[in-house]
Amino acid sequence: MESRVLSRATTFGALPCHRKPSPRENAAVSFFSARPIGAVSEGGNLIWGRQLRPGLLLEASPLKREILRPCLAAASSPTEGNDSAGDAKVAPLGFFDKYPAILTGFFFFMWYFLNVIFNIMNKKIYNYFPYPYFVSVVHLGVGVVYCLISWAVGLPKRAPIDSNLLKLLIPVAVCHALGHVTSNVSFAAVAVSFTHTIKALEPFFNASASQFILGQSIPLSLWLSLAPVVLGVSMASLTELSFNWTGFISAMISNISFTYRSIYSKKAMTDMDSTNLYAYISIIALLVCIPPALIVEGPQLIKYGFNDAIAKVGLVKFVSDLFWVGLFYHLYNQLATNTLERVAPLTHAVGNVLKRVFVIGFSILVFGNKISTQTGIGTAIAIAGVAIYSYIKAKIEEEKRQGKAA
């Protein structure tokens, strides 16, 4: 990308000017043009996540303006007849610079794929080791080790953290820890498909928080599109064969927790990249999850929990299952955080619901979960509501973009 910026200054130097600039002046122009300033709303070229103002090259000293402006005029003149103007070209944009939606789509795909694998492995562990608090700690612990190793080798380089950013991350991490533990409690108590059906209500909670907490105006059409989601989840819950209140309430608490996590994470991303952000969140969340796990499940684990699991599947499989499920958990959440960095919280919530279509389908195939006709219809209605919501949301955003362009 740096070469792209410098090539623009070099191009100007090759065009006909009123006078030939000295080598020192050329060097000053090239160096000045590479300075990345400007906000996203000001337009220009993306350089290392920042942008250059279109008039950046003309903000130099009067000497530089004298050099560059005649060159710009010569470059734009159709009657000049100089072939050098046509030969000099700016370096082409990269593929993902031209089509950023493809890269975002790849993030969504990997997020979905890793999440499906995680959910299947996670439920298989609960079938012989029903201790969700401890398993939640393992998920976060493996992720923290992964982050520490990544920092040690410099991939990525650890971002510094101060007290102000720590204050922003603590509520995010607490919400993350609470949502993660309650999700696992629900997964252990009921079928995976039912937990994800309940968690399909997340856009409703997200929209409520956006309007009543952040003060963002949510159009009536979006609220109406969420009605089928609520109706479908209600229908599915009434006839779910694996229904119990522990699983239902835990999934609802998880919805609220992850809604706040998404909103606060979006605020915290202004000062740190998403990879480092999620690493710090994982470390803090792990510290939050350890005490409840020791208090709630510690005595049972020591007495017979570990011994029963090892007797059923063996020590090697038990340890390897916990390691792999923790690794997939961290990777899919890392991809989800990277995706959140690219989209708005509501869009992220919608993508989260569409992901559940894949998880529900694969969990039914893998575990052979039996669902009633009404549960199937309710789930379908909920997903259809999400599709309508997504369409209306995209249409509103497109109209806003067109209005700003006009």
Secondary structure by P-SEA (a helix, b strand, c coil): caaaaaaaaaaaaaccccccccaaaaaaaaaaaabbbbcccccccccccccccccccccccaaaaaacaaaaaaaacccccccccccccccccccccccaaaaaaaaaaaaaaaaaaaaaaaaaaaaccccaaaaaaaaaaaaaaaaaaaaaaccccbbbbcaaaaaaaaaaaaaaaaaaaaaaaaaacccaaaaaaaacaaaaaaaaaaaccccccccaaaaaaaaaaaaaaaaaaaccccccaaaaaaaaaaaaaaaaaaaaaaaacccccaaaaaaaaaaaaaaaaaaaaaaacaaaaaccaaaaaaaaccaaaaaaaaaaaaaaaaaaaaaaaaaaaaccaaaaaaaaaaaaaaaaaaaaaaccccccaaaaaaaaaaaaaaaaaaaaaaaaaaaaaaaaac
